[in-house]
Amino acid sequence: MRVAIAGSTGSIGKQTLDVVRAAGDAGDYQVVALSANSSVAEVVAQAQSFKPEVVVVSDPIARAKVAEQLKLTNPKIEVIDDASQLAVLADVVVNGVVGFAGLGVTMSTLKNGKRLALANKESLIAAGPVVAPLRKIAGAEIIPVDSEHCAIHQCLRSSQNSARDLSRLLLTASGGPFRGRSAVSLADVSVQDALQHPTWSMGPKITIDSSTLMNKGLEVIEAHELFGVSYDAISVVVHPQSIVHSMVEFRDGATIAQLSMPDMKLPIAYALEYPNRSASSFGAIDWAELSRLDFEKPDRDTFRCLDLAYQAGRIGGTAPAWLSAANEVAVETFLAGSVKWNQIASIIESTMQHHDGQIPTTVEDILEADRLARTWAAKISSNIKETQV
């Protein structure tokens, strides 16, 4: 199987390469393309190890450095700037790019009728109405890599007619580092506090999203887009152990769940091997050691981002794109130390008040929605920063 990895130097990209290594010769994987933004040393090391046909580097200065270094050791590897080539070369493309920047990879993969192992939720959330028609192209399919959506994908396979039998989807949330905390106690938490996720090792953006529950809100919208389920039939439940990755409740009262220890290599391997199962084991549970599984309702008053996501999803159109863009700006501003953690939700909420209600029909509509939302979010963030100086 010919595999291309977009965002190969990020968390998902690195773990995909771990899956390939674990499979060895038995896995029949060939890494044909890697892509990165500007991480020269990391992508060069990956290219030297896996010897792809192509390395895509977005940043022009970094691209020149990568080309120069690979020319000395691996002159057959082509270094380019066109990420659409990933889908041309591969059978399956793993999209591990962080944020809205992953849209191009999602679009090109589906247009080329290839399998998309999707870890980039923002591109589907922001551009759902534009991506949906591409899923009808022969050969095009999305296998979700998010642990929650991968779990739902697996659970739905238990019913021969899930569209008829489905009652609701239940997305589990760890609760992040601030589970159980009150809004008052979170007024002055630091960036480092918010980056201390209790169960998952992830990049900074998604870790902050987990701390605000925006990650779960975005996953609600993604579940709606992936599985065609109404928002009224998608619930969120906090499960701090992160063992039950999500559940599906059927109309006869049965609930099917997917359980494993927290390990993103399991959903990655699932997406690569689907409809088969990987020969490599990831996240197997020692049932003699597993003592308890807890579940509780999310605190929607303290973690307001969850309801903001539901609201944007129900509005539809470009509202999810605005939400995603505003959140990216708010998180970046918080990581830079310019606003407080509890102001992330306020920035998003204020930005959404300027949403123009547009219904997107083209990628350009999505890009314009993203631009407008970022402009408003940046302005609102700047105003908050100035009042705190």
C-alpha positions in Angstrom: 0.0 0.0 0.0 1.4 3.4 -1.0 1.0 5.9 1.8 1.4 9.6 1.8 1.6 11.6 5.1 0.6 15.2 5.3 2.0 16.8 8.4 4.6 14.1 8.8 6.5 16.0 11.5 3.5 16.5 13.7 2.1 14.1 16.3 -0.2 12.2 13.9 2.5 12.1 11.2 5.1 10.7 13.6 2.8 8.1 14.9 1.8 7.0 11.4 5.5 6.4 10.7 5.6 4.4 14.0 2.7 2.2 12.6 4.6 1.6 9.4 7.7 0.6 11.4 5.8 -1.7 13.6 4.3 -3.5 10.6 7.7 -4.1 9.1 7.8 -6.2 6.0 4.5 -7.9 6.9 2.7 -4.5 6.6 3.3 -4.1 2.9 3.5 -0.3 3.4 5.5 2.0 1.1 5.8 5.6 2.3 5.8 7.5 -1.1 5.3 11.1 0.1 5.9 13.2 3.2 4.9 16.8 3.7 5.8 19.4 6.3 5.7 23.1 6.8 9.1 24.2 8.0 10.6 21.5 10.2 13.8 20.9 8.2 15.8 18.6 10.4 12.8 16.3 11.2 11.5 15.9 7.6 15.1 15.3 6.3 15.6 12.6 8.9 12.2 11.0 8.0 13.0 11.2 4.2 16.4 9.6 4.8 14.8 6.8 6.8 11.7 6.0 4.6 13.1 7.2 1.2 9.8 8.6 -0.3 9.5 9.6 -3.9 8.5 13.2 -2.9 8.8 15.5 0.0 6.5 18.5 0.1 7.7 21.5 2.1 5.4 24.6 2.3 7.8 27.2 3.6 10.1 28.3 0.7 13.2 28.9 2.9 12.8 25.5 4.6 12.2 23.9 1.2 15.5 25.1 -0.2 17.3 23.8 2.9 15.6 20.4 2.7 16.4 20.1 -1.1 20.0 21.0 -0.4 20.4 18.4 2.3 18.6 15.6 0.5 20.6 16.2 -2.7 23.7 15.1 -0.9 22.3 11.9 0.6 19.1 11.0 -1.4 19.3 12.8 -4.7 16.3 10.7 -6.2 13.9 12.3 -3.7 12.1 15.2 -5.3 11.4 18.3 -3.0 8.4 20.3 -4.1 5.7 22.7 -2.9 2.6 21.1 -4.3 0.7 19.2 -1.6 -1.9 18.0 -4.2 0.8 15.5 -5.4 0.3 13.5 -2.3 -3.0 12.1 -3.6 -1.6 11.5 -7.0 1.1 9.2 -5.7 -0.6 7.4 -2.9 -3.4 4.8 -2.3 -4.1 6.4 1.1 -3.3 9.9 2.3 -3.0 10.5 6.1 -4.0 14.1 6.7 -2.4 15.1 10.0 -2.0 18.8 9.2 -3.1 21.0 12.1 -6.0 23.5 11.6 -7.7 24.9 8.5 -4.5 24.5 6.5 -5.4 20.9 6.0 -8.3 21.7 3.7 -6.2 21.4 0.5 -5.1 17.9 1.3 -8.6 16.8 2.1 -10.0 18.2 -1.1 -7.2 16.9 -3.4 -7.4 13.4 -1.9 -11.1 13.0 -2.4 -11.0 14.6 -5.9 -8.4 12.0 -6.9 -10.7 9.2 -5.7 -8.4 8.1 -2.9 -8.8 7.0 0.7 -8.4 9.9 3.2 -7.3 8.9 6.7 -8.6 12.1 8.3 -7.0 13.5 11.5 -7.6 17.1 10.4 -11.1 17.8 11.7 -11.0 21.5 10.9 -11.0 21.1 7.1 -14.2 18.9 7.2 -15.8 21.1 9.8 -15.2 24.4 8.0 -15.8 23.1 4.5 -18.4 20.4 5.1 -20.8 21.6 2.4 -18.0 21.7 -0.2 -16.4 18.5 0.8 -19.6 16.4 0.8 -20.0 16.2 -3.0 -16.4 15.0 -3.4 -17.2 11.9 -1.2 -19.4 10.7 -4.1 -16.4 10.4 -6.4 -15.6 6.7 -7.2 -12.9 5.5 -4.8 -13.1 8.5 -2.5 -13.7 7.6 1.1 -13.0 9.1 4.5 -11.8 6.9 7.3 -11.6 9.0 10.5 -8.4 8.9 12.6 -9.8 10.9 15.5 -10.1 8.3 18.2 -13.8 9.2 18.9 -14.9 9.1 15.2 -12.9 6.0 14.5 -14.6 4.4 17.5 -18.0 5.3 16.1 -17.0 4.1 12.6 -16.2 0.7 14.2 -19.4 0.6 16.3 -21.6 1.3 13.3 -20.2 -1.8 11.6 -22.2 -3.9 14.2 -25.5 -3.0 12.4 -26.3 -4.1 8.9 -28.7 -1.1 8.6 -27.2 1.6 10.9 -29.2 4.4 9.3 -32.5 2.6 10.4 -31.3 1.2 13.7 -29.3 4.2 15.1 -30.7 6.1 18.0 -27.8 8.4 18.9 -24.0 8.8 18.9 -22.2 9.3 22.2 -18.9 11.1 22.0 -16.7 10.6 25.0 -14.5 13.4 26.4 -11.6 13.1 28.9 -12.6 16.5 30.4 -9.1 17.7 29.8 -6.8 19.1 32.5 -9.5 21.3 34.1 -12.3 18.7 34.7 -14.2 19.5 37.9 -12.8 23.0 38.1 -15.1 26.0 38.5 -15.0 29.0 36.3 -13.7 31.2 39.1 -10.8 28.8 39.8 -9.8 28.9 36.1 -9.6 32.7 35.9 -5.8 32.9 36.0 -4.6 29.4 34.8 -1.3 29.5 32.8 -0.6 28.2 29.3 1.5 25.4 30.9 -1.5 24.4 33.1 -3.7 24.1 30.0 -1.1 22.0 28.2 -1.1 19.3 30.9 -3.5 16.8 29.3 -4.2 13.9 31.7 -4.3 11.1 29.2 -3.3 12.1 25.7 0.0 13.4 24.3 -1.0 15.9 21.5 0.1 19.1 19.9 -0.5 22.4 21.7 -3.5 23.6 19.6 -5.5 20.4 20.1 -4.5 20.2 23.8 -5.8 23.7 24.4 -9.0 22.8 22.6 -9.3 19.8 24.9 -9.0 22.0 27.9 -11.9 24.3 26.7 -14.0 21.3 25.4 -13.9 23.0 22.0 -12.2 19.9 20.7 -15.3 18.0 21.6 -17.5 20.7 20.1 -15.6 20.4 16.8 -16.0 16.7 17.0 -19.7 17.0 17.3 -19.8 19.0 14.0 -17.4 16.5 12.4 -19.6 13.6 13.5 -22.6 15.3 11.9 -20.7 15.7 8.7 -19.1 12.2 8.7 -22.2 10.1 9.6 -25.1 12.3 8.6 -26.6 12.3 12.1 -28.7 15.3 13.4 -27.3 17.3 16.2 -30.1 16.2 18.5 -28.8 12.7 18.1 -25.2 13.5 19.1 -24.4 13.6 22.8 -21.2 14.2 24.8 -20.3 12.4 28.0 -17.2 13.0 30.1 -15.1 9.8 30.6 -11.8 10.7 32.4 -10.1 7.4 31.8 -10.2 7.7 28.0 -10.7 4.0 27.7 -14.2 4.1 26.0 -13.5 6.1 22.9 -17.1 6.6 21.9 -20.4 4.7 21.7 -23.4 4.1 19.5 -26.8 3.6 21.0 -29.3 1.7 18.8 -33.1 1.9 18.8 -33.5 -1.4 20.7 -31.6 0.0 23.6 -28.3 -1.7 22.9 -25.1 0.4 23.2 -22.0 -0.7 21.4 -18.7 0.8 22.5 -15.1 0.7 21.4 -12.5 0.3 24.2 -8.7 0.4 24.2 -6.0 2.1 26.1 -5.2 5.7 24.8 -3.0 5.1 21.8 -3.5 7.0 18.5 -1.7 4.4 16.6 -4.7 2.1 16.8 -7.1 4.4 14.8 -4.2 5.2 12.4 -3.6 1.5 11.7 -7.4 1.0 11.4 -7.6 3.7 8.8 -4.7 2.3 6.8 -5.9 -1.3 6.9 -9.7 -0.9 6.6 -11.8 -3.0 6.1 -9.2 -5.4 7.6 -7.7 -5.2 11.0 -4.0 -4.5 11.6 -1.7 -7.3 12.5 0.0 -5.0 15.0 -1.6 -4.5 18.4 -2.0 -1.0 19.8 -3.8 -0.1 23.1 -4.7 -3.6 24.2 -6.3 -3.5 27.7 -5.1 -5.5 30.7 -8.5 -6.3 32.0 -7.2 -7.5 35.4 -5.7 -4.0 36.0 -8.7 -2.0 34.7 -10.6 -1.2 37.9 -13.3 1.3 36.9 -14.9 3.4 34.1 -16.5 6.7 35.1 -19.0 8.8 33.2 -20.5 12.2 33.9 -22.2 15.2 32.2 -20.0 18.0 30.8 -20.1 21.3 32.7 -21.5 23.5 30.0 -21.4 26.6 32.1 -17.7 26.5 32.8 -16.7 25.0 29.4 -18.9 27.3 27.1 -17.1 26.3 23.9 -19.1 23.1 23.7 -22.4 24.9 23.3 -20.9 27.4 21.0 -20.0 24.6 18.6 -23.5 23.1 18.8 -24.9 26.5 18.0 -22.6 27.0 15.0 -23.4 23.5 13.7 -27.1 24.0 13.9 -26.8 27.3 12.1 -24.9 25.6 9.3 -23.6 27.3 6.2 -20.3 29.1 6.9 -21.0 29.2 10.7 -18.7 26.2 11.4 -16.0 27.8 9.3 -16.3 31.0 11.4 -16.2 29.0 14.6 -13.1 27.0 13.6 -11.3 30.1 12.4 -12.2 32.2 15.5 -11.1 29.3 17.8 -7.7 29.1 16.0 -7.1 32.8 16.5 -8.2 32.7 20.1 -6.0 29.7 20.9 -3.0 31.2 19.2 -3.5 34.4 21.2 -3.8 32.5 24.4 -0.6 30.4 23.7 1.2 33.7 23.0 0.2 34.9 26.5 -1.9 37.8 25.3 -5.3 36.7 26.6 -6.5 34.5 29.5 -7.8 31.0 29.1 -11.4 31.9 30.1 -11.4 34.6 27.3 -11.0 32.0 24.6 -14.8 31.4 24.6 -15.5 35.1 24.8 -13.4 35.8 21.7 -15.3 33.1 19.8 -18.7 34.1 21.0 -18.0 37.8 20.1 -16.7 36.8 16.6 -19.8 34.7 15.9 -22.0 37.7 16.5 -20.6 39.1 13.2 -21.3 35.9 11.2 -23.0 37.0 7.9 -25.1 33.9 7.4 -23.6 33.0 4.0 -24.3 29.6 2.5 -21.0 28.3 0.8 -21.0 26.7 -2.6 -17.3 27.0 -3.5 -13.9 26.7 -1.8 -13.5 30.4 -2.3 -16.6 31.0 -0.1 -15.0 28.9 2.6 -11.7 30.8 2.3 -13.5 34.1 2.5 -15.5 33.0 5.6 -12.2 31.9 7.2 -10.6 35.3 6.4 -13.5 37.3 7.7 -13.7 35.3 10.9 -10.0 35.6 11.5 -10.1 39.4 11.0 -12.9 39.8 13.5 -11.3 37.4 16.0 -7.9 39.1 15.8 -9.6 42.5 16.3 -11.5 41.3 19.3 -8.4 39.6 20.8 -6.4 42.8 20.3 -9.1 44.8 22.1 -9.1 42.4 25.0 -5.3 42.5 25.2 -5.3 46.3 25.3 -7.7 46.4 28.1 -5.4 44.2 30.2 -2.3 46.2 29.7 
